[in-house]
């Protein structure tokens, strides 16, 4: 049960039954009513703006209307009392019985509690990382990888049909540079002294094994081939090797994509896919021949002071029109973007999400324009920008890498602090805000380290279960038995507050998926962990509040049901963030 939707339905029923509403000729819009947790839990369990929304159309003072609505709940056994706050907020304090019934549902659902049909099975494509296949993943890719993966997990949990996609940029000039860099390593593997890697090529030692593999396979034959033939072979081997490395790096972060889409396929068979995409835009009236004025600042690579084939993107929300075909007949990089979107559109996605680095802010409007033009507004496109991550060690900046020489690799970060610390901390700030990542702080075992604090809460739940079996050896702690408990004994305000915090989870899932903000799950988990730890600490000072009481078996079983419910929600949320839920921590 989503308690907020439940109370919203009750509020609307109460409002519709008011005489002033039944006799009013005004247009009453109940869709603007919100029902949510109050900012201050001391005010109540649930708050609503209903009176402030309806006061004006009904010609009433908001507080007076709030008093009328509150009176309608006087006979509701699930509502302990209602109060009016501020300009007219209604605060509801729910009865212990209401929370106890909810706890039964949470225990029965287990880790599926909060799973919803909010997405109604709509097909969503989440494209993230999509780094050039020219080397190992670096920390700059890490945040986008975590955000994209967690967002896809969240949307799936909320009822969307999600595909995680990686776009392989394997058709640009960077691949020529990669191939030239690998060729040097191939020659080196044959015993040739190559000296210092020339400027403009990739100097990383990660290319040494690629060159060695080519030398083992071809010997001297590769060097004697015509350059065009040789470079095509090297490109294929280099891209394959880099993508194997990237997949391994991402797997270390617990990121696995469903689809890997190669840009080269768009250029295959005479760039048939790109030509079809441009023809489609032309048929829809979005393409013309013309010249673009020089843009302000540094000129982009695809700008030409001559007539080109242009996308009339300003008609669909962009700042400037975009070139598709250069004057020499070659396609622009943007033309491939159009063809790629069209391919996704033809695969039937109702929404496409691109998770990009903050340096791609200039792509947002052009991609949105492509979506409007290609899909005719049928497909929603969203671009999420991830701000930079700055690395520190004990407050001091970290810049150099042992492996790449000029950047910190994703693998190095994961190996030093662990996958869970990386993933959770990458989500513990909104992706549109810069993030400081301190190696020392994310390994602390304290409340100030969110991932430790949350995982410790889950481990503590299981510690309580083990303790219960030690104290009462024949106690049944199976999920089925705990869900069947009589929870009437759970009446302490701290116990009820813990259930109320669990009640927020379904609403959190729907809201976070609608806003495409997976960081909200991490924030919620920390709050839930805090509520558990706070209640556990009360038990240290007040023995009668402890979860395990060998003098009262029935109350112990009820409290273990509460512990099981907390553990289930913690595990569910940690799964969405891609983080483990440990049974114990040492």
C-alpha positions as CSV (number, residue, x, y, z in Angstrom):
1,X,0.0,0.0,0.0
2,X,1.2,3.5,-0.8
3,X,-0.1,5.3,2.3
4,X,0.2,8.7,0.5
5,X,-2.0,7.6,-2.3
6,X,-4.4,6.0,0.2
7,X,-4.7,9.2,2.2
8,X,-5.0,11.3,-1.0
9,X,-8.0,9.2,-2.0
10,X,-9.5,9.7,1.4
11,X,-8.9,13.5,1.3
12,X,-10.5,13.8,-2.2
13,X,-13.5,11.8,-1.0
14,X,-13.9,14.0,2.1
15,X,-13.6,17.2,-0.1
16,X,-16.2,16.0,-2.6
17,X,-18.6,15.4,0.3
18,X,-18.3,18.9,1.7
19,X,-21.5,20.9,1.2
20,X,-19.6,24.0,0.0
21,X,-18.0,21.9,-2.7
22,X,-21.2,20.2,-3.8
23,X,-23.0,23.5,-4.2
24,X,-20.1,25.4,-5.7
25,X,-20.2,26.5,-9.3
26,X,-16.4,27.0,-9.4
27,X,-14.2,24.6,-11.3
28,X,-12.5,22.4,-8.7
29,X,-9.2,20.8,-9.7
30,X,-8.3,18.0,-7.3
31,X,-5.2,17.0,-9.3
32,X,-3.1,19.8,-7.7
33,X,-3.5,18.3,-4.3
34,X,-0.3,16.9,-2.8
35,X,0.1,14.4,0.0
36,X,3.6,14.0,1.3
37,X,5.7,13.6,4.5
38,X,5.8,16.9,6.5
39,X,9.1,18.8,6.6
40,X,9.0,18.5,10.4
41,X,7.9,15.0,11.6
42,X,6.8,16.5,14.9
43,X,3.9,18.1,13.1
44,X,2.4,14.7,12.0
45,X,3.0,11.7,9.7
46,X,1.5,13.1,6.5
47,X,0.8,16.6,5.2
48,X,-1.4,18.0,2.5
49,X,-1.8,21.3,0.7
50,X,-5.5,20.5,-0.1
51,X,-7.0,23.6,1.7
52,X,-4.6,26.0,0.1
53,X,-5.3,24.6,-3.4
54,X,-9.0,24.8,-3.1
55,X,-9.5,27.9,-0.9
56,X,-9.3,30.4,-3.8
57,X,-11.8,28.7,-6.2
58,X,-14.2,28.2,-3.2
59,X,-13.7,31.7,-2.0
60,X,-12.7,30.6,1.5
61,X,-9.9,31.3,3.9
62,X,-7.4,28.4,3.7
63,X,-7.2,27.8,7.4
64,X,-11.0,27.8,7.7
65,X,-11.3,25.3,4.8
66,X,-8.6,23.2,6.4
67,X,-10.6,23.1,9.7
68,X,-13.7,21.9,7.7
69,X,-11.7,19.1,6.0
70,X,-10.1,18.1,9.3
71,X,-13.6,17.7,10.9
72,X,-14.4,15.2,8.1
73,X,-11.7,12.9,9.5
74,X,-13.0,13.0,13.1
75,X,-14.6,9.5,12.7
76,X,-11.8,7.9,10.7
77,X,-10.3,5.2,13.0
78,X,-7.0,5.3,11.0
79,X,-6.5,9.0,11.7
80,X,-5.5,9.8,15.3
81,X,-5.9,13.5,14.8
82,X,-5.4,16.3,12.3
83,X,-3.9,19.8,12.8
84,X,-3.8,22.9,10.7
85,X,-0.4,24.6,10.4
86,X,0.9,27.8,8.8
87,X,-1.2,29.2,6.0
88,X,-3.4,26.1,5.9
89,X,-1.4,22.9,5.7
90,X,-3.2,19.9,7.0
91,X,-1.1,17.5,9.1
92,X,-2.4,14.0,9.8
93,X,-1.2,11.8,12.7
94,X,-2.1,8.2,11.8
95,X,-3.1,5.6,14.3
96,X,-0.8,2.8,15.5
97,X,-3.1,0.3,13.9
98,X,-2.7,1.9,10.5
99,X,1.1,1.5,10.7
100,X,0.8,-2.0,12.1
101,X,-1.3,-3.1,9.1
102,X,1.1,-1.6,6.7
103,X,4.0,-3.5,8.4
104,X,2.2,-6.7,7.5
105,X,2.1,-5.7,3.8
106,X,5.8,-4.7,3.9
107,X,6.8,-8.1,5.4
108,X,4.7,-10.0,2.9
109,X,6.2,-8.0,0.0
110,X,9.8,-8.3,1.2
111,X,12.3,-6.7,-1.2
112,X,9.5,-6.2,-3.7
113,X,7.9,-3.6,-1.4
114,X,7.8,-0.3,-3.3
115,X,8.0,-2.0,-6.7
116,X,5.3,-0.3,-8.9
117,X,3.6,-0.1,-12.3
118,X,4.3,3.6,-12.4
119,X,6.1,3.2,-15.8
120,X,3.3,1.0,-17.2
121,X,5.8,-1.0,-19.2
122,X,6.8,2.0,-21.4
123,X,10.1,1.2,-23.3
124,X,13.0,3.4,-22.2
125,X,16.5,3.5,-23.5
126,X,19.2,4.7,-21.2
127,X,22.4,5.4,-23.0
128,X,25.4,6.1,-20.7
129,X,29.2,6.1,-20.6
130,X,29.7,5.7,-24.4
131,X,33.3,6.7,-24.0
132,X,35.6,6.6,-27.0
133,X,37.1,3.1,-27.3
134,X,40.7,4.5,-27.1
135,X,41.7,3.4,-23.6
136,X,40.7,2.4,-20.1
137,X,37.8,4.1,-18.3
138,X,38.8,7.0,-16.2
139,X,37.2,8.6,-13.2
140,X,35.5,11.1,-15.4
141,X,33.4,8.3,-16.9
142,X,32.7,6.8,-13.4
143,X,30.0,9.1,-12.3
144,X,28.0,8.8,-15.6
145,X,28.4,5.1,-15.4
146,X,26.9,4.9,-11.9
147,X,24.2,7.4,-12.5
148,X,23.1,5.8,-15.8
149,X,23.1,2.3,-14.3
150,X,21.3,3.3,-11.1
151,X,18.7,5.3,-13.1
152,X,18.0,2.2,-15.3
153,X,17.7,0.1,-12.2
154,X,15.3,2.6,-10.6
155,X,13.1,2.9,-13.8
156,X,12.9,-0.9,-14.0
157,X,11.8,-1.1,-10.4
158,X,9.2,1.5,-11.1
159,X,7.7,-0.5,-14.0
160,X,9.4,0.7,-17.1
161,X,10.9,-1.7,-19.7
162,X,14.5,-0.5,-19.8
163,X,17.5,-1.1,-22.0
164,X,21.0,0.0,-21.0
165,X,22.9,1.0,-24.0
166,X,26.5,1.9,-24.9
167,X,27.2,3.9,-28.1
168,X,30.6,2.9,-29.4
169,X,32.3,5.9,-31.0
170,X,34.3,3.8,-33.4
171,X,34.1,5.8,-36.6
172,X,35.9,9.1,-35.9
173,X,39.3,10.5,-36.2
174,X,40.2,9.3,-32.7
175,X,40.2,5.7,-34.1
176,X,42.8,6.7,-36.7
177,X,44.9,8.0,-33.8
178,X,44.3,4.8,-31.9
179,X,45.4,2.6,-34.8
180,X,48.6,4.7,-35.3
181,X,49.3,4.4,-31.6
182,X,48.8,0.6,-31.7
183,X,51.0,0.3,-34.8
184,X,53.9,1.8,-32.8
185,X,53.4,-0.8,-30.1
186,X,53.3,-3.5,-32.7
187,X,56.6,-2.4,-34.1
188,X,58.0,-2.2,-30.5
189,X,56.8,-5.8,-29.9
190,X,58.8,-6.8,-33.0
191,X,62.0,-5.4,-31.3
192,X,62.1,-2.0,-32.9
193,X,63.1,1.0,-30.8
194,X,60.2,3.5,-31.1
195,X,61.6,6.1,-28.7
196,X,59.2,8.6,-27.1
197,X,55.5,8.4,-28.2
198,X,54.9,11.3,-30.6
199,X,52.6,14.1,-29.5
200,X,49.0,13.5,-30.6
201,X,49.2,9.7,-30.1
202,X,48.0,7.7,-27.1
203,X,51.0,7.0,-24.8
204,X,49.4,4.6,-22.3
205,X,51.0,1.3,-21.6
206,X,47.6,-0.3,-21.9
207,X,48.3,-0.5,-25.7
208,X,51.4,-2.6,-25.3
209,X,49.5,-5.9,-25.0
210,X,47.5,-5.0,-28.2
211,X,50.7,-4.5,-30.1
212,X,52.2,-7.7,-28.7
213,X,49.1,-9.7,-29.8
214,X,49.4,-8.3,-33.3
215,X,53.1,-9.3,-33.5
216,X,52.3,-12.8,-32.3
217,X,49.5,-13.2,-34.9
218,X,51.1,-11.6,-37.9
219,X,54.8,-11.4,-37.3
220,X,56.4,-9.1,-39.9
221,X,53.6,-9.6,-42.4
222,X,51.5,-6.7,-41.0
223,X,54.3,-4.2,-41.5
224,X,54.7,-5.2,-45.2
225,X,51.0,-4.8,-46.0
226,X,49.7,-1.7,-47.9
227,X,48.9,1.0,-45.3
228,X,45.2,1.1,-45.8
229,X,44.9,-2.7,-45.5
230,X,47.2,-2.8,-42.4
231,X,45.3,0.0,-40.7
232,X,41.9,-1.6,-41.1
233,X,43.2,-4.7,-39.5
234,X,44.7,-2.7,-36.6
235,X,41.5,-0.7,-36.1
236,X,39.4,-3.8,-35.8
237,X,41.8,-5.4,-33.3
238,X,42.4,-2.2,-31.3
239,X,38.7,-1.4,-31.0
240,X,37.9,-5.0,-29.9
241,X,40.7,-4.9,-27.3
242,X,39.6,-1.5,-26.0
243,X,36.0,-2.6,-25.7
244,X,37.0,-5.8,-23.9
245,X,39.0,-3.5,-21.5
246,X,36.0,-1.1,-21.1
247,X,33.6,-4.0,-20.4
248,X,35.9,-5.3,-17.8
249,X,36.3,-1.9,-16.2
250,X,32.6,-1.4,-16.1
251,X,32.0,-4.9,-14.7
252,X,34.3,-4.1,-11.8
253,X,31.9,-1.3,-11.1
254,X,28.9,-3.7,-11.4
255,X,27.8,-2.0,-14.7
256,X,26.6,-4.3,-17.5
257,X,25.0,-2.9,-20.6
258,X,22.2,-4.7,-22.6
259,X,23.2,-3.2,-25.9
260,X,26.4,-2.1,-27.5
261,X,25.7,0.0,-30.6
262,X,28.6,0.6,-33.1
263,X,28.8,3.9,-34.8
264,X,30.5,2.2,-37.7
265,X,27.3,0.4,-38.6
266,X,25.8,3.7,-39.4
267,X,28.6,4.3,-42.0
268,X,28.3,0.8,-43.4
269,X,27.1,0.1,-47.0
270,X,27.8,3.6,-48.1
271,X,26.3,5.1,-45.0
272,X,22.9,3.8,-45.8
273,X,21.5,4.5,-42.3
274,X,22.7,8.1,-42.4
275,X,21.3,8.7,-45.9
276,X,17.9,7.2,-44.9
277,X,17.8,9.5,-41.8
278,X,18.6,12.6,-43.8
279,X,16.0,11.6,-46.5
280,X,13.4,11.2,-43.8
281,X,14.1,14.7,-42.4
282,X,14.0,16.1,-45.9
283,X,10.6,14.5,-46.5
284,X,9.4,16.1,-43.3
285,X,10.6,19.5,-44.4
286,X,13.5,19.8,-42.0
287,X,16.4,20.0,-44.5
288,X,17.6,22.7,-46.9
289,X,20.6,24.0,-48.7
290,X,22.2,27.1,-47.3
291,X,25.1,28.8,-45.5
292,X,25.5,29.3,-41.8
293,X,26.8,32.5,-40.3
294,X,30.1,32.1,-38.4
295,X,29.4,31.2,-34.7
296,X,30.7,33.3,-32.0
297,X,34.0,32.3,-30.3
298,X,36.0,29.4,-31.6
299,X,34.8,27.9,-34.9
300,X,33.6,24.3,-34.7
301,X,35.3,21.7,-37.0
302,X,32.1,21.2,-39.1
303,X,31.6,24.9,-39.9
304,X,32.2,25.9,-43.5
305,X,31.8,29.3,-45.2
306,X,30.0,27.8,-48.1
307,X,26.7,26.2,-49.0
308,X,25.9,22.9,-47.2
309,X,23.0,20.6,-46.5
310,X,21.5,21.9,-43.2
311,X,19.0,20.6,-40.6
312,X,16.5,23.3,-39.9
313,X,16.8,22.7,-36.2
314,X,15.8,26.2,-35.2
315,X,12.2,25.3,-36.2
316,X,12.3,22.5,-33.5
317,X,13.8,24.3,-30.6
318,X,17.6,24.6,-31.4
319,X,19.6,27.8,-31.2
320,X,21.1,27.4,-34.7
321,X,20.6,25.2,-37.7
322,X,23.0,22.3,-38.0
323,X,25.1,21.0,-40.9
324,X,24.4,17.4,-42.1
325,X,26.4,17.2,-45.3
326,X,29.6,19.2,-45.9
327,X,30.2,20.9,-49.2
328,X,32.5,18.0,-50.2
329,X,29.7,15.5,-49.8
330,X,30.9,13.9,-46.6
331,X,28.6,13.6,-43.6
332,X,29.1,15.5,-40.4
333,X,29.4,13.9,-37.0
334,X,26.0,15.3,-36.2
335,X,24.4,13.4,-39.2
336,X,25.4,10.2,-37.4
337,X,23.7,11.4,-34.3
338,X,20.5,11.9,-36.3
339,X,20.8,8.4,-37.8
340,X,21.5,6.9,-34.3
341,X,18.4,8.5,-32.8
342,X,16.3,7.4,-35.7
343,X,17.6,3.8,-35.2
344,X,16.5,4.0,-31.5
345,X,13.1,5.5,-32.5
346,X,12.5,2.6,-34.9
347,X,13.3,0.2,-32.1
348,X,10.2,1.5,-30.4
349,X,11.4,3.4,-27.4
350,X,8.9,5.9,-26.0
351,X,11.6,7.7,-24.1
352,X,15.3,8.0,-24.6
353,X,17.7,9.2,-21.9
354,X,21.3,10.3,-22.6
355,X,23.6,10.5,-19.6
356,X,26.5,12.8,-20.6
357,X,29.4,14.7,-19.1
358,X,29.0,18.3,-18.2
359,X,31.2,19.2,-21.1
360,X,28.4,18.1,-23.5
361,X,26.0,20.8,-22.4
362,X,26.0,22.2,-25.9
363,X,24.5,18.9,-27.2
364,X,21.3,19.2,-25.3
365,X,19.2,21.5,-27.5
366,X,20.4,19.9,-30.7
367,X,19.5,16.4,-29.5
368,X,16.1,17.6,-28.3
369,X,15.6,19.1,-31.7
370,X,16.5,15.8,-33.4
371,X,14.0,14.0,-31.2
372,X,11.1,16.4,-32.1
373,X,11.9,16.3,-35.9
374,X,12.5,12.6,-36.2
375,X,9.7,11.3,-33.9
376,X,7.2,14.1,-34.5
377,X,7.0,14.6,-30.8
378,X,6.1,10.9,-30.1
379,X,9.3,10.2,-28.2
380,X,10.6,12.1,-25.2
381,X,14.3,12.8,-25.1
382,X,16.1,13.7,-21.8
383,X,19.7,14.6,-21.4
384,X,21.2,14.3,-17.9
385,X,24.5,16.1,-17.4
386,X,26.9,14.8,-14.8
387,X,29.3,17.3,-13.3
388,X,32.9,16.8,-12.6
389,X,34.4,14.6,-9.9
390,X,37.4,15.9,-8.0
391,X,39.6,13.3,-6.3
392,X,41.2,13.9,-2.9
393,X,43.2,11.8,-0.5
394,X,43.0,13.2,3.0
395,X,42.0,16.6,1.6
396,X,44.9,16.7,-0.9
397,X,44.1,16.6,-4.7
398,X,44.9,13.4,-6.6
399,X,45.9,13.9,-10.2
400,X,48.3,11.3,-11.5
401,X,47.8,7.7,-12.4
402,X,50.2,4.8,-12.2
403,X,48.7,3.2,-15.3
404,X,47.8,5.9,-17.8
405,X,50.3,8.6,-16.7
406,X,47.9,11.4,-17.1
407,X,44.5,10.5,-15.6
408,X,43.1,8.3,-12.8
409,X,41.5,5.2,-14.2
410,X,38.1,3.9,-13.0
411,X,39.7,0.6,-12.1
412,X,42.3,2.2,-9.8
413,X,39.6,3.9,-7.8
414,X,37.5,0.8,-7.5
415,X,40.6,-1.3,-6.5
416,X,41.6,1.2,-3.8
417,X,38.2,1.8,-2.0
418,X,35.9,-0.9,-3.3
419,X,33.0,-0.9,-5.7
420,X,30.3,-0.2,-3.2
421,X,32.0,3.0,-1.9
422,X,32.5,4.3,-5.4
423,X,28.9,3.6,-6.5
424,X,27.1,4.9,-3.4
425,X,29.2,8.0,-3.2
426,X,28.8,8.8,-6.8
427,X,25.0,8.9,-6.1
428,X,25.3,10.7,-2.8
429,X,25.0,14.1,-4.5
430,X,22.7,15.3,-7.3
431,X,24.5,14.6,-10.6
432,X,24.1,18.2,-11.8
433,X,26.3,19.3,-8.9
434,X,30.1,18.9,-8.6
435,X,31.3,16.0,-6.4
436,X,34.4,15.8,-4.2
437,X,35.5,12.2,-3.7
438,X,38.0,11.7,-0.9
439,X,39.6,8.2,-0.7
440,X,40.2,8.6,3.0
441,X,36.6,9.6,3.9
442,X,34.8,6.9,1.8
443,X,36.6,4.2,3.7
444,X,35.9,5.5,7.2
445,X,33.7,3.4,9.4
446,X,31.5,6.3,10.7
447,X,28.2,8.0,10.3
448,X,30.0,10.5,8.1
449,X,30.6,7.8,5.5
450,X,27.1,7.2,4.0
451,X,27.8,3.9,2.4
452,X,29.2,2.4,5.6
453,X,26.3,3.8,7.6
454,X,23.7,2.3,5.3
455,X,25.4,-1.1,4.9
456,X,26.0,-1.2,8.6
457,X,22.3,-0.7,9.2
458,X,21.5,-3.8,7.0
459,X,24.2,-5.8,8.7
460,X,22.8,-4.7,12.1
461,X,19.3,-6.0,11.1
462,X,20.8,-9.5,10.4
463,X,22.8,-9.3,13.6
464,X,19.6,-8.8,15.5
465,X,18.2,-11.9,13.8
466,X,21.2,-14.0,14.7
467,X,21.0,-12.7,18.3
468,X,17.3,-13.7,18.5
469,X,18.1,-17.3,17.5
470,X,20.9,-17.4,20.1
471,X,18.6,-16.1,22.9
472,X,15.5,-18.0,21.8
473,X,16.8,-21.0,19.8
474,X,13.4,-22.3,18.6
475,X,12.1,-18.9,17.4
476,X,10.9,-18.9,13.8
477,X,12.4,-16.0,11.8
478,X,11.2,-17.0,8.4
479,X,9.7,-14.3,6.3
480,X,6.3,-16.0,6.2
481,X,6.2,-16.3,10.0
482,X,7.3,-12.8,10.6
483,X,4.7,-11.4,8.2
484,X,2.0,-13.4,10.1
485,X,2.8,-11.8,13.5
486,X,0.5,-9.7,15.6
487,X,2.1,-6.3,15.5
488,X,-0.3,-4.8,18.0
489,X,2.5,-4.6,20.6
490,X,4.5,-2.1,18.4
491,X,3.3,1.1,20.0
492,X,6.4,3.0,20.9
493,X,6.7,6.3,19.0
494,X,10.2,5.3,17.8
495,X,8.9,2.0,16.4
496,X,5.9,3.8,14.7
497,X,8.3,6.4,13.3
498,X,10.4,3.7,11.8
499,X,7.3,2.2,10.1
500,X,6.4,5.6,8.8
501,X,9.8,6.0,7.3
502,X,9.3,2.7,5.5
503,X,6.0,3.9,4.3
504,X,7.8,6.7,2.3
505,X,9.6,4.2,0.1
506,X,6.9,3.5,-2.6
507,X,6.3,7.3,-3.0
508,X,10.1,7.8,-3.2
509,X,10.4,5.3,-6.0
510,X,7.7,6.9,-8.1
511,X,8.9,10.4,-7.5
512,X,12.5,9.6,-8.1
513,X,11.7,7.7,-11.3
514,X,9.5,10.5,-12.6
515,X,12.2,13.1,-11.9
516,X,15.0,10.7,-13.1
517,X,16.9,11.3,-9.9
518,X,18.5,8.1,-8.6
519,X,20.4,10.1,-5.9
520,X,17.1,10.4,-4.0
521,X,17.3,6.7,-3.3
522,X,20.7,7.0,-1.7
523,X,19.4,10.0,0.4
524,X,16.4,8.0,1.5
525,X,18.5,4.9,2.5
526,X,20.7,7.1,4.7
527,X,17.6,8.5,6.4
528,X,16.2,5.0,7.0
529,X,19.5,3.8,8.3
530,X,19.6,6.8,10.7
531,X,16.1,5.9,11.9
532,X,17.1,2.3,12.6
533,X,20.4,3.3,14.4
534,X,18.5,5.8,16.5
535,X,15.9,3.3,17.6
536,X,18.6,0.7,18.3
537,X,20.5,3.2,20.5
538,X,17.3,3.8,22.5
539,X,17.3,0.1,23.2
540,X,20.7,0.4,24.8
541,X,19.4,2.9,27.3
542,X,15.9,1.5,27.7
543,X,16.1,-2.4,27.8
544,X,12.3,-2.8,27.3
545,X,12.7,-1.3,23.8
546,X,15.3,-3.8,22.6
547,X,14.4,-5.9,19.6
548,X,15.1,-9.2,21.4
549,X,13.4,-9.9,24.8
550,X,13.6,-13.5,26.1
551,X,10.8,-12.6,28.6
552,X,8.3,-11.7,25.9
553,X,8.5,-14.0,22.9
554,X,5.4,-12.5,21.1
555,X,6.8,-8.9,21.3
556,X,10.2,-10.1,20.1
557,X,8.6,-11.8,17.1
558,X,6.7,-8.6,16.3
559,X,9.9,-6.5,16.6
560,X,11.8,-9.0,14.4
561,X,9.1,-8.4,11.8
562,X,9.9,-4.7,11.9
563,X,13.6,-5.5,11.6
564,X,12.9,-7.8,8.6
565,X,10.9,-5.0,7.0
566,X,13.8,-2.5,7.4
567,X,16.3,-5.0,6.1
568,X,14.1,-5.7,3.1
569,X,13.8,-2.0,2.1
570,X,17.5,-1.4,2.7
571,X,18.4,-4.3,0.5
572,X,15.9,-3.2,-2.2
573,X,17.3,0.3,-2.2
574,X,20.9,-0.8,-2.2
575,X,20.1,-3.1,-5.1
576,X,18.9,0.0,-7.1
577,X,22.1,1.8,-6.3
578,X,24.0,-1.3,-7.4
579,X,25.5,-1.7,-3.9
580,X,25.8,-4.9,-1.9
581,X,23.7,-5.4,1.2
582,X,26.1,-7.3,3.6
583,X,24.9,-9.7,6.2
584,X,27.7,-8.7,8.6
585,X,30.5,-6.2,8.7
586,X,33.8,-6.6,10.6
